Amino acid sequence: MINRLSLALVVALSPLGALAGGLDTPVETPLLMPPIAAPAPFLIFTLGGGARVEPSYFGADSYEAVPDI
């Protein structure tokens, strides 16, 4: 009974030795590379547009819509 139990235990635990690796193998730390930065854009361009309301002339009571770029 003990022989069968010990044989079953050895067979069940034998794959663990393959996962452990060799003792003579040096431990290697992973090389961490810094992220590669994307090149900066050569030209940045912003375009805006809309409309605004202003008096027809200085001191006028009426207003008109004019483009605002």
C-alpha positions as CSV (number, residue, x, y, z in Angstrom):
1,M,0.0,0.0,0.0
2,I,2.8,2.4,0.9
3,N,4.7,1.5,-2.3
4,R,1.8,2.3,-4.5
5,L,1.2,5.6,-2.7
6,S,4.8,6.6,-2.9
7,L,4.9,5.6,-6.6
8,A,1.8,7.7,-7.3
9,L,3.2,10.6,-5.5
10,V,6.5,10.5,-7.4
11,V,4.6,10.2,-10.7
12,A,2.3,13.1,-9.8
13,L,5.2,15.4,-8.7
14,S,7.7,14.6,-11.5
15,P,6.6,17.3,-13.9
16,L,7.4,20.0,-11.3
17,G,11.1,19.4,-11.7
18,A,10.9,20.3,-15.4
19,L,9.2,23.5,-14.6
20,A,11.8,24.6,-12.0
21,G,14.7,24.8,-14.5
22,G,18.4,24.0,-14.0
23,L,20.3,25.2,-11.0
24,D,23.3,26.1,-13.2
25,T,21.3,28.4,-15.4
26,P,21.9,32.1,-14.4
27,V,19.0,34.3,-13.6
28,E,18.4,36.9,-16.3
29,T,16.6,40.1,-15.6
30,P,14.4,41.4,-18.4
31,L,15.7,44.4,-20.3
32,L,13.3,47.2,-20.0
33,M,13.3,49.5,-23.1
34,P,12.1,53.0,-22.8
35,P,9.1,53.8,-25.0
36,I,10.0,55.3,-28.4
37,A,8.7,58.8,-28.6
38,A,6.9,59.9,-31.7
39,P,8.5,62.7,-33.6
40,A,7.1,66.1,-32.9
41,P,5.0,67.6,-35.6
42,F,6.8,70.2,-37.9
43,L,3.8,72.5,-38.1
44,I,0.8,73.0,-35.9
45,F,-2.2,74.8,-37.5
46,T,-5.4,76.0,-35.9
47,L,-8.3,77.4,-37.9
48,G,-11.4,79.0,-36.2
49,G,-14.4,80.6,-37.5
50,G,-17.8,81.9,-36.5
51,A,-20.0,85.0,-36.4
52,R,-20.3,87.9,-34.1
53,V,-22.8,90.7,-33.7
54,E,-21.7,94.3,-33.7
55,P,-23.3,97.7,-34.2
56,S,-23.7,98.9,-37.8
57,Y,-21.6,102.0,-36.8
58,F,-20.3,103.5,-33.6
59,G,-23.3,104.6,-31.5
60,A,-25.9,102.8,-33.6
61,D,-28.9,101.2,-32.1
62,S,-29.1,98.5,-34.8
63,Y,-26.8,95.5,-35.0
64,E,-25.5,93.3,-37.8
65,A,-23.9,89.9,-38.0
66,V,-20.3,89.8,-39.3
67,P,-18.0,86.9,-39.9
68,D,-15.3,86.3,-37.2
69,I,-12.2,84.4,-38.4
